[in-house]
Amino acid sequence: MIAALGLVALVEQDMQGYALRSRCDLVCDGPSPLEVVAFDGTVTTIVLTRDDVVALYREAVAAARAVGFNLDATPVRLLPQEKLIHIVRESMNKALADEAEDDDAGG
């Protein structure tokens, strides 16, 4: 189930693109192929769509419930430390300030 969730995250991220740095985004022009590497080193290339991975995840959840996993328990909520929040805010503020300076210089 966790592997299926990872595939959902991977496909969704590819669809939304990657913000590499300020004004530098990587946008995929289609589904990214994945490689399945077997124990003997042979490689099979597959392409998974959003529908494929969502269906796989739903099947995994159903299978987990069928063997007794309680997936309705109170979720664990992870929160970042204040230090990380501060670093991210500073980074965003710097990126916005750099963009404003570039706009002033160019216009």
C-alpha positions as CSV (number, residue, x, y, z in Angstrom):
1,M,0.0,0.0,0.0
2,I,2.9,2.4,0.8
3,A,4.5,1.6,-2.5
4,A,1.2,2.3,-4.3
5,L,0.9,5.6,-2.5
6,G,4.5,6.4,-3.6
7,L,3.5,5.8,-7.2
8,V,0.5,8.1,-6.8
9,A,2.8,10.8,-5.4
10,L,5.3,10.3,-8.3
11,V,2.7,10.5,-11.0
12,E,1.0,13.5,-9.5
13,Q,4.3,15.3,-9.1
14,D,5.2,14.6,-12.7
15,M,1.8,16.0,-13.7
16,Q,2.2,19.2,-11.6
17,G,5.9,19.8,-12.5
18,Y,8.9,20.5,-10.3
19,A,9.9,23.9,-9.0
20,L,13.7,23.6,-9.1
21,R,14.4,27.2,-8.0
22,S,13.1,30.7,-8.5
23,R,11.6,31.0,-12.0
24,C,13.0,27.6,-13.0
25,D,10.3,24.9,-13.3
26,L,10.6,21.5,-14.9
27,V,7.3,20.5,-16.6
28,C,6.9,17.1,-18.1
29,D,5.4,16.9,-21.6
30,G,3.9,13.5,-20.9
31,P,4.0,10.5,-18.6
32,S,7.5,9.6,-17.4
33,P,8.3,5.9,-18.0
34,L,9.4,3.8,-15.0
35,E,11.8,0.9,-15.1
36,V,11.1,-2.3,-13.2
37,V,14.4,-4.0,-12.5
38,A,14.1,-7.8,-11.9
39,F,16.4,-9.8,-9.6
40,D,18.4,-10.9,-12.6
41,G,19.0,-7.3,-13.8
42,T,16.5,-7.4,-16.7
43,V,14.6,-4.2,-17.1
44,T,11.0,-3.7,-18.2
45,T,9.8,-0.2,-19.0
46,I,6.3,0.7,-18.0
47,V,4.2,3.9,-18.2
48,L,1.6,4.5,-15.5
49,T,-1.2,7.0,-15.8
50,R,-3.0,8.7,-12.9
51,D,-5.9,6.3,-13.4
52,D,-3.5,3.3,-13.2
53,V,-1.9,4.4,-9.9
54,V,-5.1,5.5,-8.3
55,A,-6.7,2.1,-9.1
56,L,-3.6,0.3,-7.8
57,Y,-3.8,2.3,-4.6
58,R,-7.5,1.6,-4.1
59,E,-6.8,-2.1,-4.6
60,A,-4.0,-2.0,-2.1
61,V,-6.2,-0.3,0.5
62,A,-8.9,-2.9,0.0
63,A,-6.4,-5.7,0.4
64,A,-5.0,-4.1,3.5
65,R,-8.4,-3.8,5.0
66,A,-9.2,-7.4,4.0
67,V,-6.4,-8.7,6.1
68,G,-7.3,-6.6,9.1
69,F,-5.4,-3.3,8.9
70,N,-7.3,-0.5,10.6
71,L,-7.0,2.4,8.2
72,D,-9.6,4.5,10.0
73,A,-7.6,5.2,13.1
74,T,-6.7,8.8,14.0
75,P,-4.1,10.0,11.4
76,V,-0.7,11.0,12.5
77,R,-0.1,14.6,11.9
78,L,3.5,15.7,11.2
79,L,4.4,19.3,11.8
80,P,7.7,21.0,10.9
81,Q,9.9,22.6,13.5
82,E,9.7,26.4,13.7
83,K,13.3,26.5,12.5
84,L,12.3,24.8,9.2
85,I,9.3,27.1,8.8
86,H,11.6,30.1,9.3
87,I,14.1,28.8,6.7
88,V,11.4,28.2,4.1
89,R,9.9,31.7,4.7
90,E,13.3,33.4,4.4
91,S,14.0,31.5,1.1
92,M,10.6,32.4,-0.3
93,N,11.0,36.1,0.7
94,K,14.5,36.2,-0.9
95,A,13.1,34.6,-4.1
96,L,10.3,37.2,-4.2
97,A,12.8,40.1,-3.6
98,D,15.1,38.8,-6.3
99,E,12.1,38.7,-8.8
100,A,11.1,42.2,-7.8
101,E,14.7,43.5,-8.4
102,D,14.8,41.8,-11.8
103,D,11.4,43.3,-12.7
104,D,12.6,46.8,-11.7
105,A,15.9,46.4,-13.7
106,G,14.2,45.1,-16.8
107,G,11.2,47.4,-16.9
